[in-house]
Amino acid sequence: MRYNKQPLDHDELIHSLTERGLAIEDKARALRYLKNVGYYRLTGYMYHLQSNDGHHIVLTLVSIR
């Protein structure tokens, strides 16, 4: 199986999360979460906070402080 998507670096992952509606007030803290927990595990915890329309938009009032 070939994968065509290039991996994103941590800054690009943070940008992706903010594009989906996650409010990130402390970028350094979010970066630590990504490095320690990992993007896929972190987004797995956020699954129930996302819309159910297939776009993975984070519901309002969700943030990393």
Secondary structure, 3 states (H helix, E strand, C coil): CCCCCCCCCHHHHHHHHHHCCCEECCHHHHHHHHHHCCHHHHHHHCHHHECCCCCCCECCCCEEC
